[in-house]
Amino acid sequence: MIRSNATGKDLTNGTFRLALAIALAFGATAAVQAAEVSTHHVRDAVHAGAAKAVGRLPANQMMSLDVVLPLRDKAGLDAFVADVTNPASPNFRHYVTPAEFTARFGPTKNDYDTVVQYLSKYGFTITGGSRDGMDVQVVGPVSAIEAAFNVKMRTYQHDTENRVFYSPDREPVTGLAIPLWHVSGLDNYSIPHPMLVKKTDYAMAHGISADAVVSHATTGSGPSASFLGSDMRAAYYGGTLTGTGQNLGLFEYYGTDLADLTTYYNNVHQTNNVPVTLLSTDGTSTSCLYSAGCDDTEQTLDMTQALGMAPGLSSLVMYVGSTDTAIISAMTTHSPLPTTIGCSWGWTPADPSTLDPYFEKMAAQGQTFFAASGDNKTWSSRNEAWPADDANVISVGGTDLITSSAGGPWKSETAWVDSGGGISPDKIAIPSWQKIAGVINSSNHGSTTYRNGPDVSANANFTFYTCADQTSCLANSYGGTSFAAPMWAAFIALANEQQANVGKTNLGFLDPVIYAENESGGALTATYATDFHDITSGKSGTYSAVVGYDLVTGWGSPKAALITTLYP
């Protein structure tokens, strides 16, 4: 005999009896049916058979998972976020604390404890997570995973890469009487990658010499006229705010060797006075040694760009983890809370809605999340944009900047030829703030159905000075939108300092404000020219930079006046 669960999936007699017994043990009072997890986990390549099964993971192989509980009141949170980010609302920027968020929208204590008990019953060791973070981090053997989630952990030949990956053979189902939101760590189909490019690799891929990649002499104050983080501050800001009192977070999949940061500052004859903390969110090592096969170029440049723009931060914390949910969960609960965040990594999620509860939580708590838009021109299904195409983050594209002198102010700027942008390949619905009349038009060729990106931009050309991997430093060798995202995170830290100086709260999720202030009734506002460098020349892939909003540079790069405009 075979029975079906609520979604029509077949359950064998043994599976049904197990689900029934466990559900009764964990408080089910209605008719008992196995509960599916709300998001999906099995890749299309597995579903379609494009990735061929080649084996099974050993039953005794240990794995780490992050089990995420759902929001208690998603509709209520949607309404709250729309209200708190609306400049016309009396509740504009009246944020909640992490504890208040949990009380209103997070899992109940009973539900959280029930999930912990369920996982423990199956032999998992609880290693982290929290009710405020909406997650339970566990370690256990493959046999426990297969039993607890009614899956088989198989290995598959990747359909586009020359490697084998692991994945569940079906969507996870539990015997809990309450739902789960997501189970992170069940597959390694998509390996996160930093949004940076080395000039020599770029030249080889395009069949040109490395010297031909950048056609103009750079105007930075670093070695070989390369740009330093402090040069970006001079170009885009040039004022006296330093980020005092502000806490900035960096989203990272690998740790770093802080000796590389020290080398950078020693070589450019500057001093870093900001305390830097490397925080493991799930037990992942915060160390990254080149001798052990770890490259910390991305992680170090994220720090130098953030610290260069905001040299007076109260703290800079690098949140390091192996799963996206573990990292972002920590970012929404850590004390002090990072109020502005840079993410320079990209990956392809099994379900693009996975992080939305956390992104909305950030908006509710007054946190600002910037994501690099990528370095491979126009977004597509083969050129993933996530998380930069999520409607709850600020997507940062790339430009080619020239300053008037070494360490001097902005002179000119064009679109960077590889800036990621376009129409959401994840088919994320167009947000309300991109529906404002005039934003999407015949000039920029954006979509009126799906989310467009990027939102803003900053320098991303091969014009930077970098130090990494406990070896030599390089001038004018690396570029990418990964430089631009932490720049913007630090720029908004300056704005948050200004907010605090006048007794106001953090800026939080900025897109609804930026779009409304730049476009009105189908026409660009006078404020736009005051606050942004409108990038109107250059192209990347399918799209060109045009007057106003475009799908290469968004609204453009920041001017100092934006800091004043952003507080009403």
TIVO-220015 format. One record per residue (C-alpha): residue number from 1; z, x, y; chain. Coordinates in steps of 0.02 Angstrom, whole numbers. Layout:
BEGIN
NUM;Z;X;Y;A .
...
***
This chain:
BEGIN
1;0;0;0;A .
2;-41;60;176;A .
3;32;-9;336;A .
4;-25;18;515;A .
5;71;62;672;A .
6;48;-20;841;A .
7;-114;72;875;A .
8;-194;35;708;A .
9;-166;208;634;A .
10;-134;203;447;A .
11;36;254;380;A .
12;66;293;197;A .
13;212;213;107;A .
14;312;375;119;A .
15;277;398;302;A .
16;320;218;341;A .
17;484;226;245;A .
18;529;388;335;A .
19;487;311;504;A .
20;588;155;460;A .
21;741;253;406;A .
22;740;366;557;A .
23;706;224;678;A .
24;853;127;609;A .
25;961;283;621;A .
26;913;303;803;A .
27;945;131;870;A .
28;790;25;839;A .
29;833;-159;849;A .
30;661;-240;850;A .
31;526;-236;717;A .
32;509;-54;669;A .
33;346;38;700;A .
34;315;223;718;A .
35;301;274;901;A .
36;153;373;966;A .
37;168;501;1104;A .
38;96;435;1268;A .
39;-24;579;1304;A .
40;-154;646;1184;A .
41;-146;817;1100;A .
42;-299;835;988;A .
43;-447;920;1070;A .
44;-618;837;1076;A .
45;-690;983;976;A .
46;-570;940;834;A .
47;-605;754;844;A .
48;-793;780;846;A .
49;-793;912;709;A .
50;-867;1045;824;A .
51;-718;1154;782;A .
52;-715;1175;593;A .
53;-550;1176;500;A .
54;-520;1343;414;A .
55;-342;1334;352;A .
56;-160;1283;379;A .
57;-19;1366;473;A .
58;114;1433;353;A .
59;255;1307;330;A .
60;387;1437;374;A .
61;301;1500;531;A .
62;416;1477;680;A .
63;348;1391;836;A .
64;417;1346;1007;A .
65;385;1174;1080;A .
66;429;1084;1240;A .
67;458;898;1208;A .
68;438;796;1367;A .
69;514;624;1393;A .
70;423;491;1496;A .
71;468;426;1667;A .
72;582;276;1663;A .
73;493;186;1805;A .
74;319;254;1836;A .
75;265;107;1944;A .
76;419;130;2051;A .
77;386;316;2069;A .
78;203;286;2115;A .
79;260;169;2253;A .
80;395;289;2312;A .
81;276;437;2323;A .
82;145;335;2416;A .
83;281;285;2539;A .
84;365;453;2562;A .
85;198;541;2594;A .
86;132;409;2714;A .
87;151;462;2898;A .
88;151;280;2950;A .
89;298;235;2839;A .
90;479;231;2903;A .
91;521;321;2740;A .
92;401;465;2774;A .
93;476;627;2706;A .
94;640;544;2655;A .
95;646;641;2493;A .
96;762;633;2343;A .
97;858;773;2259;A .
98;827;816;2075;A .
99;986;722;2026;A .
100;934;569;2129;A .
101;760;577;2051;A .
102;836;572;1877;A .
103;949;426;1921;A .
104;801;324;1986;A .
105;651;379;1883;A .
106;703;501;1746;A .
107;756;469;1566;A .
108;924;387;1534;A .
109;1062;493;1458;A .
110;1056;389;1301;A .
111;868;415;1281;A .
112;882;601;1314;A .
113;1026;621;1191;A .
114;930;519;1061;A .
115;781;637;1071;A .
116;895;788;1055;A .
117;978;712;901;A .
118;809;669;824;A .
119;743;845;844;A .
120;905;922;781;A .
121;900;809;628;A .
122;732;883;580;A .
123;800;1060;589;A .
124;744;1113;762;A .
125;856;1228;864;A .
126;877;1168;1043;A .
127;841;1315;1157;A .
128;825;1240;1330;A .
129;766;1099;1439;A .
130;871;969;1530;A .
131;879;786;1569;A .
132;839;823;1752;A .
133;689;922;1689;A .
134;638;779;1572;A .
135;613;901;1428;A .
136;692;970;1271;A .
137;641;1146;1220;A .
138;652;1182;1034;A .
139;612;1314;903;A .
140;575;1268;724;A .
141;462;1300;574;A .
142;292;1220;553;A .
143;366;1114;413;A .
144;486;1033;538;A .
145;345;1000;660;A .
146;240;917;527;A .
147;384;808;469;A .
148;450;759;640;A .
149;280;719;716;A .
150;183;661;561;A .
151;45;791;581;A .
152;-29;937;485;A .
153;-42;1099;582;A .
154;-215;1165;542;A .
155;-316;1314;601;A .
156;-492;1294;668;A .
157;-638;1403;717;A .
158;-658;1387;905;A .
159;-820;1300;956;A .
160;-854;1410;1109;A .
161;-749;1568;1083;A .
162;-747;1696;944;A .
163;-572;1660;882;A .
164;-468;1543;776;A .
165;-346;1421;856;A .
166;-213;1305;787;A .
167;-195;1119;820;A .
168;-121;962;745;A .
169;-248;866;642;A .
170;-200;701;723;A .
171;-99;631;867;A .
172;89;654;846;A .
173;192;504;793;A .
174;381;498;784;A .
175;510;387;702;A .
176;600;366;868;A .
177;631;194;940;A .
178;588;265;1112;A .
179;425;345;1167;A .
180;390;526;1212;A .
181;272;583;1348;A .
182;203;748;1281;A .
183;236;887;1157;A .
184;183;1055;1231;A .
185;145;1202;1117;A .
186;58;1109;976;A .
187;-108;1199;1003;A .
188;-181;1358;1080;A .
189;-359;1297;1105;A .
190;-358;1345;1290;A .
191;-280;1511;1340;A .
192;-225;1511;1524;A .
193;-319;1635;1633;A .
194;-286;1703;1807;A .
195;-404;1652;1947;A .
196;-455;1829;1995;A .
197;-613;1932;1971;A .
198;-638;2120;1966;A .
199;-786;2179;2068;A .
200;-856;2291;1931;A .
201;-853;2146;1807;A .
202;-937;2033;1933;A .
203;-1072;2162;1967;A .
204;-1107;2186;1782;A .
205;-1119;1999;1752;A .
206;-1244;1981;1895;A .
207;-1345;2137;1858;A .
208;-1309;2223;2023;A .
209;-1215;2377;2078;A .
210;-1032;2360;2124;A .
211;-1070;2427;2299;A .
212;-1188;2281;2328;A .
213;-1058;2147;2293;A .
214;-980;2151;2467;A .
215;-1116;2172;2597;A .
216;-1005;2206;2748;A .
217;-873;2339;2782;A .
218;-700;2265;2766;A .
219;-584;2265;2916;A .
220;-412;2276;2837;A .
221;-272;2397;2879;A .
222;-250;2457;2699;A .
223;-330;2604;2609;A .
224;-521;2605;2627;A .
225;-504;2465;2756;A .
226;-444;2343;2623;A .
227;-342;2190;2668;A .
228;-154;2187;2645;A .
229;-48;2032;2634;A .
230;11;2068;2811;A .
231;-171;2067;2870;A .
232;-187;1887;2810;A .
233;-34;1843;2913;A .
234;-113;1924;3066;A .
235;-279;1836;3037;A .
236;-217;1661;3003;A .
237;-51;1654;3096;A .
238;1;1798;3209;A .
239;164;1719;3267;A .
240;351;1751;3248;A .
241;401;1636;3105;A .
242;436;1732;2944;A .
243;491;1602;2818;A .
244;676;1622;2851;A .
245;781;1503;2747;A .
246;635;1458;2634;A .
247;619;1477;2446;A .
248;445;1508;2374;A .
249;397;1491;2191;A .
250;255;1569;2092;A .
251;189;1485;1934;A .
252;155;1623;1805;A .
253;115;1636;1620;A .
254;164;1820;1611;A .
255;299;1924;1692;A .
256;277;2084;1790;A .
257;341;2259;1819;A .
258;423;2259;1990;A .
259;385;2446;2001;A .
260;207;2393;2044;A .
261;271;2293;2192;A .
262;371;2444;2249;A .
263;217;2556;2232;A .
264;116;2436;2340;A .
265;245;2438;2480;A .
266;268;2626;2471;A .
267;80;2657;2479;A .
268;53;2546;2631;A .
269;210;2611;2718;A .
270;293;2441;2727;A .
271;460;2375;2666;A .
272;495;2217;2568;A .
273;660;2135;2617;A .
274;641;1976;2514;A .
275;742;1964;2352;A .
276;624;1937;2205;A .
277;685;1851;2047;A .
278;593;1846;1881;A .
279;649;1687;1792;A .
280;605;1647;1612;A .
281;586;1459;1595;A .
282;581;1453;1405;A .
283;629;1622;1336;A .
284;462;1704;1376;A .
285;483;1887;1423;A .
286;479;1923;1609;A .
287;422;2102;1574;A .
288;238;2148;1581;A .
289;194;2326;1533;A .
290;15;2386;1522;A .
291;66;2501;1380;A .
292;112;2344;1282;A .
293;-54;2259;1321;A .
294;4;2156;1470;A .
295;-90;2157;1637;A .
296;13;2111;1791;A .
297;-126;2119;1921;A .
298;-119;1932;1954;A .
299;68;1923;1960;A .
300;84;2070;2080;A .
301;-51;2011;2199;A .
302;28;1839;2203;A .
303;186;1921;2266;A .
304;101;2034;2394;A .
305;1;1891;2468;A .
306;153;1776;2481;A .
307;268;1911;2549;A .
308;137;1973;2671;A .
309;117;1801;2748;A .
310;303;1758;2747;A .
311;402;1923;2751;A .
312;568;1839;2791;A .
313;584;1719;2645;A .
314;758;1688;2579;A .
315;693;1707;2402;A .
316;537;1725;2299;A .
317;553;1669;2118;A .
318;422;1701;1985;A .
319;437;1561;1856;A .
320;374;1631;1691;A .
321;340;1529;1535;A .
322;226;1498;1387;A .
323;194;1313;1417;A .
324;146;1224;1577;A .
325;279;1091;1558;A .
326;419;1218;1535;A .
327;367;1312;1692;A .
328;346;1162;1804;A .
329;501;1075;1736;A .
330;604;1225;1792;A .
331;518;1223;1961;A .
332;576;1044;1990;A .
333;758;1077;1945;A .
334;800;1258;1990;A .
335;928;1290;2127;A .
336;878;1334;2258;A .
337;729;1220;2240;A .
338;563;1307;2280;A .
339;494;1201;2421;A .
340;322;1282;2420;A .
341;233;1343;2264;A .
342;76;1443;2222;A .
343;-18;1431;2056;A .
344;-159;1555;2025;A .
345;-193;1508;1844;A .
346;-316;1390;1763;A .
347;-325;1313;1591;A .
348;-398;1163;1502;A .
349;-264;1037;1452;A .
350;-280;923;1303;A .
351;-236;783;1423;A .
352;-257;805;1612;A .
353;-119;680;1646;A .
354;12;789;1561;A .
355;88;862;1720;A .
356;70;709;1832;A .
357;253;654;1812;A .
358;305;827;1872;A .
359;179;835;2013;A .
360;239;665;2074;A .
361;418;724;2055;A .
362;376;870;2169;A .
363;304;752;2298;A .
364;461;645;2287;A .
365;571;799;2312;A .
366;472;872;2458;A .
367;391;1015;2363;A .
368;215;1077;2402;A .
369;107;1138;2256;A .
370;-51;1241;2288;A .
371;-175;1277;2148;A .
372;-319;1402;2154;A .
373;-486;1311;2136;A .
374;-569;1445;2029;A .
375;-698;1583;2043;A .
376;-849;1516;1950;A .
377;-939;1410;2078;A .
378;-964;1224;2045;A .
379;-838;1134;1935;A .
380;-905;1067;1770;A .
381;-845;1025;1595;A .
382;-883;1206;1547;A .
383;-807;1272;1708;A .
384;-639;1183;1709;A .
385;-549;1152;1872;A .
386;-378;1100;1811;A .
387;-247;1095;1882;A .
388;-342;1111;2047;A .
389;-433;945;2022;A .
390;-272;848;1995;A .
391;-248;721;2134;A .
392;-65;769;2157;A .
393;-92;952;2203;A .
394;-172;1044;2348;A .
395;-328;1134;2289;A .
396;-367;1302;2374;A .
397;-544;1370;2383;A .
398;-610;1539;2438;A .
399;-691;1614;2594;A .
400;-758;1781;2653;A .
401;-653;1835;2803;A .
402;-687;1967;2936;A .
403;-553;2012;3063;A .
404;-583;2084;3236;A .
405;-495;2247;3191;A .
406;-381;2327;3063;A .
407;-228;2214;3057;A .
408;-307;2109;3194;A .
409;-342;1924;3219;A .
410;-474;1814;3139;A .
411;-654;1850;3191;A .
412;-770;1754;3074;A .
413;-774;1672;2905;A .
414;-902;1605;2784;A .
415;-892;1521;2615;A .
416;-858;1639;2470;A .
417;-1006;1636;2352;A .
418;-899;1600;2198;A .
419;-772;1478;2271;A .
420;-731;1344;2143;A .
421;-760;1166;2199;A .
422;-850;1004;2168;A .
423;-813;839;2082;A .
424;-672;825;1956;A .
425;-736;866;1781;A .
426;-582;777;1714;A .
427;-642;617;1798;A .
428;-484;601;1900;A .
429;-501;451;2015;A .
430;-531;484;2199;A .
431;-364;478;2292;A .
432;-337;363;2440;A .
433;-341;504;2567;A .
434;-517;555;2515;A .
435;-573;375;2539;A .
436;-546;388;2727;A .
437;-710;345;2813;A .
438;-814;500;2848;A .
439;-727;621;2728;A .
440;-858;601;2592;A .
441;-1032;592;2668;A .
442;-1215;633;2642;A .
443;-1189;807;2710;A .
444;-1056;868;2588;A .
445;-1124;767;2439;A .
446;-951;724;2373;A .
447;-906;584;2254;A .
448;-839;416;2309;A .
449;-775;386;2132;A .
450;-688;546;2077;A .
451;-572;675;2155;A .
452;-663;808;2258;A .
453;-605;986;2287;A .
454;-550;1100;2359;A .
455;-439;1034;2498;A .
456;-416;1195;2599;A .
457;-465;1378;2581;A .
458;-429;1559;2630;A .
459;-499;1732;2600;A .
460;-548;1768;2420;A .
461;-682;1903;2433;A .
462;-670;2076;2354;A .
463;-581;2146;2505;A .
464;-399;2167;2451;A .
465;-280;2308;2408;A .
466;-193;2288;2240;A .
467;-69;2386;2134;A .
468;-38;2345;1952;A .
469;-12;2403;1773;A .
470;95;2555;1819;A .
471;-66;2652;1855;A .
472;-172;2682;2010;A .
473;-192;2557;2153;A .
474;-364;2490;2197;A .
475;-448;2449;2363;A .
476;-584;2317;2379;A .
477;-593;2292;2191;A .
478;-520;2119;2160;A .
479;-557;1948;2232;A .
480;-530;1767;2185;A .
481;-449;1606;2242;A .
482;-290;1673;2162;A .
483;-267;1771;2325;A .
484;-287;1613;2430;A .
485;-162;1500;2339;A .
486;-5;1606;2370;A .
487;-64;1636;2549;A .
488;-63;1450;2580;A .
489;105;1429;2493;A .
490;180;1559;2609;A .
491;93;1487;2763;A .
492;178;1320;2728;A .
493;343;1412;2706;A .
494;321;1463;2889;A .
495;290;1280;2933;A .
496;445;1227;2836;A .
497;546;1354;2934;A .
498;482;1274;3094;A .
499;529;1104;3024;A .
500;705;1164;2991;A .
501;717;1239;3166;A .
502;691;1067;3242;A .
503;804;977;3119;A .
504;667;905;3009;A .
505;640;911;2822;A .
506;507;999;2717;A .
507;325;952;2733;A .
508;302;910;2548;A .
509;135;849;2482;A .
510;15;879;2626;A .
511;-153;805;2576;A .
512;-121;629;2643;A .
513;-71;705;2811;A .
514;-209;835;2823;A .
515;-351;715;2783;A .
516;-286;581;2903;A .
517;-264;706;3045;A .
518;-437;782;3024;A .
519;-542;626;3003;A .
520;-528;460;3093;A .
521;-649;314;3090;A .
522;-788;422;3022;A .
523;-771;557;3154;A .
524;-682;725;3158;A .
525;-527;725;3267;A .
526;-493;845;3409;A .
527;-342;906;3311;A .
528;-455;972;3172;A .
529;-532;1109;3279;A .
530;-360;1159;3339;A .
531;-284;1173;3166;A .
532;-422;1237;3053;A .
533;-562;1364;3050;A .
534;-706;1250;3001;A .
535;-813;1352;2880;A .
536;-992;1296;2910;A .
537;-1098;1433;2831;A .
538;-1124;1496;2654;A .
539;-1131;1408;2487;A .
540;-1061;1417;2312;A .
541;-1159;1346;2168;A .
542;-1220;1170;2202;A .
543;-1128;1145;2366;A .
544;-1138;1218;2542;A .
545;-1010;1237;2679;A .
546;-1044;1106;2813;A .
547;-962;1040;2970;A .
548;-798;956;2924;A .
549;-745;932;2744;A .
550;-849;1012;2607;A .
551;-839;1050;2421;A .
552;-835;1238;2441;A .
553;-699;1270;2571;A .
554;-620;1099;2594;A .
555;-560;1081;2773;A .
556;-564;1271;2795;A .
557;-433;1403;2828;A .
558;-275;1381;2934;A .
559;-242;1416;3116;A .
560;-68;1444;3186;A .
561;-73;1276;3277;A .
562;-72;1185;3110;A .
563;112;1229;3093;A .
564;153;1131;3250;A .
565;39;986;3208;A .
566;116;959;3037;A .
567;281;897;3104;A .
568;270;730;3195;A .
***
